[in-house]
Amino acid sequence: MGDVDLGALLDLTTPWCLHVVATLGIADLVAAGVTGVTELAAAAKCDADALGRVMSHVVGMGVFVEVAPGQYALNAPAGRLARLLLDDPMKADRTVGGGLPEGWKARADQLLALPGDRRRHALVMLGNPYNWLFGVDPDWTERALLSAVDKDDADGDALWDGIFWAARPPSRNLLVRIKTGLVARAGKSSTRRRNTDVLAGLLLSGWGGDANAPEPERLLTDAEVREVLIHADDDLRTQVLAHLGNWSHHGDTQWPARLIPFLRDVWPKQRALRNPIVSAGLVDVALKSGAQMPAVVEVILPRLVPARSTSMHLMLFTSTQTPHAAHQHPKALLDLLWAVLGEDPQSWPYKIEDTLALLAEDPEVGSDPRLSELRRRRQR
């Protein structure tokens, strides 16, 4: 195996391919014995042809070697050494604040001192267990890794790829440390969808704090999260709403109590955010909110525009919720449908007429002229 050809790395393809490999967890899969491109694609839930092209590029970088057509192994300079270092029993049985072994840190420092993308691949690999490393040895982690967390450069990208790959919320003190970088990453439109999903979870957990604390410590304030949402794209906004709806749906935590405050105090009121994509996300949150649905609908109504919720049909017709929302909260549901069902009934959810028929059975909303108009439109 030859050294990496640094001259071949001076393009935009290289960091993008490193990002893809880190996001999909390819190094871990290869280390676990999944070496064929077809099997790797199946395990990573991606397209095999596209992954093959990415792998061909990272093989040329020296991150992996192709031991047979379509079969890959980690290359020692950039992959195997980092993996062996993380698996080294020398760092086992460490205690919180007890520090990492000096020998282990010296080897990690050598790996991080490699030039160019070899260092960045090490940052990805070592960034993955960043939470554990910070808990055991915060001083070394700050010096060796977190010095890149606020940088808007290739080193920062690599470290954040490792953090996103971990997909785990940081400890309180670590979140305080990385908060500035986290907010900055939220503003980067180039963040891939899978990273956006993790990023949204980190932002929301930073605002919501301990899921079981009645009065959470808000490490990210209302204003900070609102500013992120204002300047973000719809992908990040809808991912935040998806997490909010899912987390507040579970009554064994304090998240249900945080649903209304988030929608009322954090969610932006700017007109630019009143679009079909965001409206569909808000509708999904409302339909998941159970007993809170009337209060949720009241808060979100001024922010809704006609939208097509792709999950509305599933929530209204395949949900195990009893009674049906049309029976449990008929007025709130009619308010919601009147706001988001547009003039063209062809864009309405499949079998929405069944829900309109259920609403017609209610003595209060059954005579509501809005319901009559919706049913008339549906029959056109």
C-alpha positions in Angstrom: 0.0 0.0 0.0 1.4 3.3 -1.0 0.9 6.6 0.8 -1.9 8.9 -0.1 -1.3 11.1 -3.1 -2.1 14.5 -1.6 -1.9 16.2 -5.0 -5.0 14.2 -6.1 -7.0 15.5 -3.2 -7.2 19.2 -4.2 -10.8 19.2 -5.4 -14.4 19.4 -4.0 -15.1 15.7 -4.7 -12.8 14.5 -2.0 -14.5 16.2 1.1 -17.9 15.3 -0.3 -16.9 11.6 -0.6 -15.4 11.6 2.9 -18.6 13.1 4.1 -20.7 10.4 2.4 -18.5 7.6 3.7 -18.6 9.0 7.3 -22.3 9.6 7.2 -23.2 6.1 6.0 -20.8 4.5 8.5 -18.9 2.6 5.8 -15.7 2.3 7.9 -17.6 0.6 10.7 -19.3 -1.7 8.3 -16.0 -2.7 6.6 -14.4 -3.2 10.0 -17.3 -5.5 11.0 -16.7 -7.7 7.9 -19.2 -6.2 5.4 -16.8 -5.7 2.5 -18.8 -6.1 -0.8 -20.3 -3.0 -2.3 -23.7 -4.6 -2.7 -23.8 -5.7 0.9 -22.4 -2.3 2.1 -25.2 -0.5 0.1 -27.8 -2.7 1.6 -26.5 -2.2 5.2 -26.2 1.6 4.7 -29.6 1.8 2.8 -28.2 3.5 -0.2 -27.8 2.9 -4.0 -25.1 0.3 -4.8 -24.0 2.0 -8.0 -23.6 5.4 -6.4 -21.8 3.9 -3.4 -19.5 2.1 -5.8 -18.5 5.4 -7.5 -17.8 7.0 -4.1 -15.7 4.0 -3.0 -13.7 4.2 -6.2 -12.8 7.7 -5.3 -11.9 7.1 -1.6 -9.8 4.1 -2.7 -7.8 6.5 -4.8 -7.4 8.7 -1.7 -6.0 5.8 0.3 -8.8 5.6 2.8 -9.8 2.1 1.6 -8.2 -0.5 -0.6 -10.0 -2.6 -3.2 -8.8 -6.1 -2.5 -11.0 -7.6 -5.3 -13.5 -6.1 -7.7 -16.2 -4.5 -5.5 -14.6 -5.7 -2.2 -13.0 -3.2 0.2 -10.8 -3.1 3.2 -9.6 -0.2 5.4 -6.3 1.3 4.4 -3.7 1.5 7.2 -2.7 5.2 6.9 -6.1 6.7 7.2 -8.5 4.0 8.4 -7.1 0.9 10.1 -4.9 2.8 12.5 -7.8 5.0 13.7 -10.0 1.9 14.1 -7.3 0.0 16.0 -6.7 3.0 18.2 -10.4 3.2 19.1 -10.5 -0.5 19.7 -7.3 -0.5 21.8 -8.0 -2.1 25.3 -5.5 0.4 26.7 -8.5 2.9 26.9 -10.9 0.4 28.5 -12.3 0.9 32.0 -11.7 4.6 32.0 -13.7 6.6 34.5 -15.3 10.0 34.1 -12.6 12.6 34.4 -10.0 10.0 35.0 -8.0 10.9 31.8 -6.9 8.8 28.9 -3.6 6.8 29.0 -0.6 8.9 28.0 0.5 6.3 25.4 -3.0 6.3 23.8 -3.0 10.1 23.6 0.4 10.1 22.0 -0.7 7.7 19.3 -3.9 9.7 18.7 -1.8 12.9 18.4 0.4 11.3 15.9 -2.6 10.2 13.8 -4.1 13.8 14.0 -0.7 15.2 13.0 -0.9 13.5 9.6 -1.2 16.0 6.7 -4.3 16.9 4.7 -7.2 14.5 4.4 -5.4 11.8 6.4 -5.8 14.1 9.5 -9.4 14.8 8.5 -10.2 11.1 8.2 -8.8 10.7 11.7 -11.0 13.6 12.9 -14.0 11.8 11.5 -13.1 8.6 13.3 -12.2 10.2 16.6 -15.1 12.6 16.4 -17.5 9.7 16.5 -16.9 8.9 20.3 -16.4 12.6 21.1 -18.9 12.4 24.0 -17.1 9.6 25.7 -13.7 11.1 25.1 -14.8 14.5 26.5 -16.2 12.8 29.6 -13.0 10.9 30.3 -10.4 13.5 29.3 -11.9 16.9 28.5 -8.5 18.7 28.4 -7.1 16.4 25.7 -10.4 16.3 23.8 -10.5 20.1 23.8 -6.9 20.4 22.5 -7.0 17.5 20.0 -10.6 17.6 18.6 -12.7 20.5 19.8 -10.3 23.1 18.6 -11.9 22.4 15.2 -15.5 22.5 16.3 -16.1 26.2 15.5 -14.1 26.2 12.3 -15.8 26.6 9.0 -13.1 24.7 7.1 -12.2 21.1 6.1 -11.1 20.2 9.6 -14.4 21.5 11.1 -16.4 19.6 8.4 -14.5 16.4 9.3 -15.1 16.7 13.0 -18.7 17.4 12.6 -19.1 14.5 10.2 -17.9 12.3 13.1 -20.3 14.0 15.5 -23.2 13.6 13.2 -22.2 10.0 12.6 -22.4 9.4 16.4 -26.0 10.7 16.3 -26.0 10.9 20.1 -26.8 14.0 22.3 -23.8 15.4 24.1 -23.5 15.8 27.8 -24.5 19.1 29.3 -20.9 20.5 29.5 -20.1 19.3 26.0 -23.2 20.9 24.6 -22.2 24.2 26.2 -18.8 23.9 24.5 -20.0 23.0 21.0 -23.1 25.2 20.9 -21.6 27.9 18.8 -20.4 25.4 16.2 -23.8 23.6 16.3 -25.7 26.8 15.6 -23.3 27.6 12.8 -23.7 24.2 11.2 -27.5 24.6 11.3 -27.1 27.5 9.0 -25.2 25.6 6.3 -27.5 24.7 3.5 -25.0 22.0 2.3 -25.8 19.8 5.3 -27.0 16.5 4.0 -30.5 15.1 5.0 -29.2 12.5 7.3 -27.1 15.0 9.1 -30.0 17.4 9.1 -32.0 14.8 11.0 -29.3 14.5 13.6 -28.7 18.2 13.7 -32.5 18.8 14.3 -32.4 16.4 17.2 -29.3 18.1 18.8 -31.0 21.5 18.5 -34.3 20.4 20.0 -32.6 18.4 22.8 -30.5 21.4 23.6 -33.6 23.5 24.0 -35.7 20.8 25.8 -32.9 19.6 28.1 -33.3 16.5 30.2 -36.4 14.7 28.9 -37.5 13.8 32.4 -36.9 17.2 34.1 -40.1 19.1 34.9 -38.2 22.4 34.6 -35.5 21.8 31.9 -32.3 23.8 31.7 -32.4 25.5 28.3 -28.9 25.4 27.0 -30.3 26.7 23.8 -32.7 29.6 24.4 -36.0 30.3 22.7 -34.4 33.1 20.7 -31.4 31.0 19.7 -33.5 28.2 18.3 -35.9 30.6 16.7 -33.0 32.4 14.9 -31.7 29.1 13.6 -35.2 28.2 12.3 -35.7 31.5 10.6 -32.4 31.3 8.7 -32.5 27.5 8.0 -34.1 25.7 5.1 -37.4 23.7 5.1 -35.5 20.4 5.5 -34.2 21.4 8.9 -37.5 23.0 10.0 -39.5 19.9 9.1 -37.0 17.6 10.8 -37.3 19.7 14.0 -41.1 19.4 13.7 -40.8 15.6 13.1 -38.8 15.2 16.3 -41.1 17.5 18.3 -44.2 15.5 17.2 -42.6 12.1 18.0 -41.0 13.1 21.3 -44.2 14.8 22.6 -46.3 11.8 21.6 -44.7 9.8 24.4 -46.3 10.4 27.8 -43.5 8.8 29.7 -41.3 11.9 29.5 -41.8 15.6 30.0 -41.9 16.4 26.3 -45.7 16.6 26.0 -45.5 19.5 28.4 -43.0 21.2 26.1 -45.0 21.0 22.9 -47.2 24.1 23.3 -44.4 26.3 24.7 -42.2 25.4 21.7 -44.9 26.1 19.1 -46.0 29.3 20.9 -42.7 30.8 22.0 -40.0 29.3 19.7 -41.6 28.6 16.3 -41.1 31.6 14.0 -44.0 33.8 13.0 -42.4 35.2 9.9 -44.6 35.1 6.8 -41.8 33.5 4.7 -42.2 30.4 6.8 -45.9 30.0 5.9 -45.4 27.6 3.1 -46.9 24.2 2.1 -43.9 22.2 3.3 -43.8 23.8 6.8 -47.6 23.7 7.1 -47.6 20.0 6.3 -45.1 19.5 9.2 -47.2 21.5 11.6 -50.3 19.5 10.6 -48.5 16.3 11.4 -47.5 17.6 14.8 -51.2 18.5 15.5 -52.5 15.1 14.4 -50.0 13.4 16.8 -50.8 15.6 19.8 -53.7 13.6 21.2 -55.5 15.5 24.0 -53.5 18.6 23.3 -54.8 18.8 19.7 -57.2 21.8 20.3 -54.5 23.8 21.9 -52.0 22.9 19.3 -54.4 23.8 16.4 -55.2 27.1 18.1 -51.5 28.0 18.2 -50.6 26.9 14.6 -53.7 28.1 12.7 -52.3 31.6 11.9 -49.2 29.9 10.4 -50.9 27.5 8.1 -51.4 27.7 4.3 -53.0 25.1 2.0 -50.7 22.0 2.0 -50.6 18.4 1.2 -49.6 16.3 4.2 -48.3 13.0 2.9 -48.9 11.4 6.3 -52.4 12.8 7.0 -54.1 9.8 5.5 -52.0 7.4 7.6 -52.8 9.4 10.8 -56.5 9.6 10.1 -57.2 6.2 8.7 -54.6 3.7 9.9 -54.0 5.1 13.4 -54.9 2.9 16.4 -55.9 6.1 18.3 -59.4 5.7 19.8 -61.6 7.6 19.5 -60.9 9.0 16.0 -59.8 12.7 16.0 -63.1 13.5 14.2 -65.0 12.3 17.3 -62.5 13.4 19.9 -61.7 16.9 18.7 -64.1 17.6 15.8 -63.9 21.4 15.9 -60.1 21.4 16.0 -59.9 18.9 13.2 -62.3 21.0 11.0 -60.3 24.2 11.8 -57.2 22.3 10.7 -58.7 20.9 7.5 -60.3 24.2 6.5 -56.8 25.8 6.8 -54.8 23.3 4.8 -57.2 21.7 2.2 -56.8 23.9 -0.9 -59.2 24.6 -3.7 -58.2 21.6 -5.7 -59.6 18.4 -4.2 -57.2 16.3 -6.3 -54.4 17.4 -4.0 -56.3 16.3 -0.9 -55.3 13.2 1.1 -56.7 9.9 -0.1 -60.1 9.0 1.4 -60.4 12.4 3.2 -64.1 12.2 2.4 -64.4 9.5 5.1 -63.1 12.0 7.7 -65.5 14.6 6.4 -68.3 12.1 6.8 -67.3 11.4 10.4 -67.3 15.2 11.1 -70.8 15.4 9.7 -72.0 13.1 12.4 -71.0 15.6 15.1 -73.9 17.8 16.3 -71.7 20.9 16.6 -69.6 20.9 13.4 -72.0 18.9 11.3 -73.9 22.0 10.4 -70.8 24.2 10.0 -70.8 25.8 6.6 -67.1 25.2 6.2 -67.7 21.4 6.4 -70.5 21.7 3.8 -68.2 23.6 1.5 -65.4 21.0 1.9 -67.7 18.2 1.1 -69.0 20.0 -1.9 -65.5 20.6 -3.3 -64.7 16.9 -2.8 -67.7 15.8 -4.8 -66.8 18.0 -7.8 
